[in-house]
Amino acid sequence: MGNQLKKQIKISAPDGSQFDAYLALPEAGKGPAIVLLQEIFGINAEMREVAELYASEGYVVVVPDLFHQFAPNIELGYTEADHAKAYDYYQRFDVARAVGDIRASVEAARSLPESTGKVGALGFCLGGKLAYLAAAECGVDCAVGYYGVGIQDSLELASKITCPLALHFGSTDPLNPPEAVEKVKAALGDMPNVKLYIYEDAGHAFSRSGPTFIKTAAMQAHTRSLAVFRRTLGPDYDLSAIADYHFYLEFAARDPETTMTTMVPEPYVNHVPTMTGGTGYSELKQFYTNHFIFSNPDDMKMVPISRVVGVDRMVDEFVLCFTHTREIDWLLPGVAPTGKYVEIPMLVVVGFRGPKLYNEHIYWDQASVLVQIGLLDPTGLPVSGVEATRKLMNESLPSNAMIPAWKGAAA
């Protein structure tokens, strides 16, 4: 996420004063805008990292300094002393003034030369409630709030929310206890434009890097947030075409240099059964150059079966076919060529950040590969060779042949 353009801008407040805002731009230089609303710690490193994340997703991100009502550019960490300072600011925070500042930030974001004119709001903690208020009172096109504290105290505004809104809560968040979330659900749950998500075993700040981070919840929430922004604001990326070009560069053009340009600055790839691949640009480029692209047999091909494309992820199901004429470091590391022909059902999950590949998780049945090249005797084992591919391609072939009690069983 290090290639985005970043700078400070000034926004005029309703009272005539000015306050700072952090601006992160997408690689394309232009896009829909998101007004990012801070936690109680000011615009700190975490908020800037979130801004850069959404810039990498294709958005112009404006992060207004909402604590300027106390002093300009307050920035706190997560120490006990900083928590005490942050809570003091929170206690004295003028919400009505902040809503006016957010409205001004939305107007500024719409009029930026880099903006398409569409604007969404995104907030965390204090900002999570402010995102809810922005949906009701600031004219945004959509809004997303993470673990917004105190939303249940402003439910009289629910009828004013006509734009798409998504709210994320952790089930074990002490700042959003079950009774508070139930009130929100009772007021908003039947509204067709509102989505409420609750993440089991996730507490407060489950999306923030550090000890409170819960990866499974954070990943799901990010995808669901993107779905709101993509559908309402754009941009609309052809992820299928982007992936196909990446695969072409890997398997047909065999061009590691250009392959890397289709990916984010720090991507990762993991071939799950063999744990081969790489994390980060340097390691992955080395892997592609020395152990993947040029180690594939000349006749290797992918036979597509199905493809599902989501908002930031694509799942490809296919059969990989090849003759084992050379050592294939990523698939059969350390195994000398056997000359055997192999067909393997494979599954690839491709993650995207904006128009670039972020990661790839590749799955296959290694036992089937070892059976087909003669390194594993399937006798007495619940494994198969090429039969797995045959069955996948032709569902009418017999099922349950490995189940001893199946033969002769009543239909």
Buried (B, 14 or more C-beta within 10 A) or exposed (E): BEEBEBEEBEBEBEEEEEBBBBBBBBBEEBBBBBBBBBBBBBBBEBBBEBBBBBBBBBBBBBBBBBBBBEEEEBBBBBEEEBBEBBEEBBEEBEBEBBBBBBBBBBBBBBEBEBBBEBBBBBBBBBBBBBBBBBBBBBBBBBBBBBBBBBBBEBBEBBEEBEBBBBBBBBBBBEBBEEEBBEBBBEBBEEBEBBBBBBBEEBBBBBBBEEEBEBEEBBBBBBBBBBBBBBEBBBBEBEBBEBBBBBBBBBBEEBBBEEBBEBBBBBBBBBBBBBEBBBBEBEBBBBBBBEBBBEBBBEEBEBEEBEBEBEBBBBBBBBBBBBBBBBBBBBBBBEBEBBEBBBBBBBBBBBBBBBBBBBBBBBBBBBBBBBBBBEEBEBEEEEBBBBBBBEBBEEEEEEEEEEEEEEEEEEE
